[in-house]
Amino acid sequence: MKICFIGTGYVGLVSGVLFADFGNKVICVDNNKKKIENLKKGIIPIFEPGLDELVIRNYKSKRLFFTSDINKAIKDSDIIFIAVGTPTAKDGVSADLKNVYAVAKIISKNINKYKIIITKSTVPVCTGDEVEKIIKKNNSISKFDVVSNPEFLREGEAIRDFRYPDRVVVGSNNLKKTKLVLEKLYEPITKKGAKFIATTRRSSELIKYAANAFLATKITFINEIANLCEVVGSNVDDIALGIGTDARIGSRFLRAGPAYGGSCFPKDTKALIKIGDKFKTDMTVVKTVIKSNEKRKSILADRIIEILGKPKNKKVGFLGVTFKANTDDMRDTQCLKIFPKLLKKGVKISYYDPTGEKKELKNLKYKKNSDEILINNDLVVIHTEWDEFRSLNFSKVKSKKLMIFDMRNLYQASSFSNKNIIYYSIGRSLNDKKA
Ligand code: UDX
């Protein structure tokens, strides 16, 4: 089966490369010529552990191709994945679908034989109907099917998530014709245990938004419980364990931290509300989740100010600035909302990130490693849970007192025998806060 992926962003590139790795011929298309030339040389546009080796290996084996010639790629393929970006639109809430519709128009002009067109981009319910309408303008319905097949991979874990997902979701209004093809395509994954869920196109589109909104809700819930733990003297790690072991709740995505961020949860929760509005359905829970998540960043900024006492001219060093570990992605990262509040109070901020200096933080001092953060500040904030922050070299802290605010609960207060260190964390009782 010849496959083509239109869009070599996170989802398109990772899925395309891995389908090639399963033995398919995959053409990855992008209108950014520079990106395509770089990919041919093995230069990867995103930070994703292990992806570069896979790209090089499959490109050399002639299973993976890169091109900007979208027309030829469509003509040469049996299955076409639309994996272009669906960012938040100018209204600040809806998903911007102009890329998806532009691709649908190009597809409509290049259908030379029966094709399955699959939206892998996260798209609001009913987008498939619109894509079908656009393609139908130039073609008969018997020549193509539009299928929804959302992707659930996480940044930083993308390769493992794609290879070993819990489920594969496929939505089609013509399952009789498309299901077998997709079952075959996903066989290397379902054989290892992933559930294959076949449903209608609209249900499949909604599954993706419901999943992201539910996970965002889980995180927001535990973060609110963490706030409560801090005042009543409980430990949020124990609460997460205590509720997460109940199979009805599940233990994952119950890590309290500095609010959720990233390219998906903030964008998709807002878009889900907009979908609800369109169909006159109030998404009260999701609205509250967004509000609570926004408030959390402000709560954490206030907490830093409280820890500092007199914040003016105090030095604060951040360890990690991306929205989570194993990514260089700064989209909707929590600290972007925390920094302005601190700067306003006269705090001097420096940061170190394993993925290097950030253009978004031009006005802040960048340090080359975590040691430089540990020795030069009044307060160190562990903002991101990179493995290298789990074993910081605290022996560097000798003379003056250092405060640590561990926003990811990587440490226990009891691990600090150095009396020069005062340790604060998230959702733990007052006794656990200070070493
Ligand atoms: C998410 C979804 O998990 C994935 O299925 C979807 O395809 C894309 O969106 P991603 O944004 O890459 O993936 O990261 P994820 O690991 O889900 O984390 C999102 C945010 O939630 C991060 O800021 C992370 O730090 C935070 N988080 C996650 C928590 O605070 N606690 C948790 O327990 C889990």
Residues whose N, C-alpha, C, O or C-beta is under 5 A from the ligand:
A	BS01	UDX	E151 F152 L153 R154 E155 I219 F253 L254 R255 G257 A259 Y260 G261 G262 S263 C264 F265 F323 K324
